[in-house]
């Protein structure tokens, strides 16, 4: 995150976030808006305001704050989280092409992020790209779930993920991989 000039601003944002009530986000929004007014170009402030509006179900407003946060220069984990939330918000607003574009850009920057992969899969599903959606989820399972029961089948899971990806790219492939 770019230097905000004060760790007290980060501390205040952390305090507000920790005190939030997901069932009643209005107090959180009311606590964040004066900070946003005072610091209108701080990426994290914009991101946190967007997240508060998003959690409150005010997704159109949230999307505007996410866009501003991205333009202001979010980085690292906050950038990854903003991509997850912004892409998901666009999907919920019915802006499926925009959602897919956000996730494509995000996955290029954070290729190993399971949360991005999962939410990208949800957007792919919403776009009607069912094979690509299931393939993405299988890849998350194969890469991230560590159990003796599943480890045995990871080659088959990866093979099926690859096959489903090929269906998404070419609806007439040769058939499922062997051993799946």
FENMO-V367645 format. One record per backbone hydrogen bond with DSSP energy under -0.5 kcal/mol. NH is the residue of the N-H (numbers start at 0). CO is the residue of the C=O. If there is no record, write none. Layout:
BEGIN
<<NH;CO> <NH;CO>>
END
This chain:
BEGIN
<<8;5> <9;5> <10;6> <11;7> <12;8> <13;9> <14;10> <15;11> <16;12> <17;13> <18;14> <19;15> <19;16> <20;23> <21;19> <23;20> <28;24> <29;25> <30;26> <31;27> <32;28> <33;29> <34;30> <35;31> <36;32> <37;33> <38;34> <39;36> <41;38> <42;40> <45;41> <46;42> <47;43> <48;44> <49;45> <50;46> <51;47> <52;48> <53;49> <54;50> <55;51> <56;53> <57;52> <58;56> <61;57> <62;58> <63;59> <64;60> <65;61> <66;62> <67;63> <68;64> <69;65> <70;66> <71;67> <72;68> <72;69> <73;68> <77;74> <78;74> <79;75> <80;76> <81;77> <82;78> <83;79> <84;80> <85;81> <86;82> <87;83> <88;84> <89;85> <90;86> <91;87> <92;88> <93;90> <94;89> <95;93> <98;94> <99;95> <100;96> <101;97> <102;98> <103;99> <104;100> <105;101> <106;102> <107;103> <108;104> <109;105> <112;109> <113;111> <116;112> <117;113> <118;114> <119;115> <120;116> <121;117> <122;118> <123;119> <124;120> <125;121> <126;122> <127;124> <128;123> <129;127> <132;128> <133;129> <134;130> <135;131> <136;132> <137;133> <138;134> <139;135> <140;136> <141;137> <142;138> <143;139> <144;140> <145;143> <146;144> <150;146> <151;147> <152;149> <153;149> <153;150> <156;152> <157;153> <158;154> <159;155> <160;156> <161;157> <162;158> <163;159> <164;160> <165;161> <166;162> <167;163> <168;164> <169;165> <172;169> <179;176>>
END
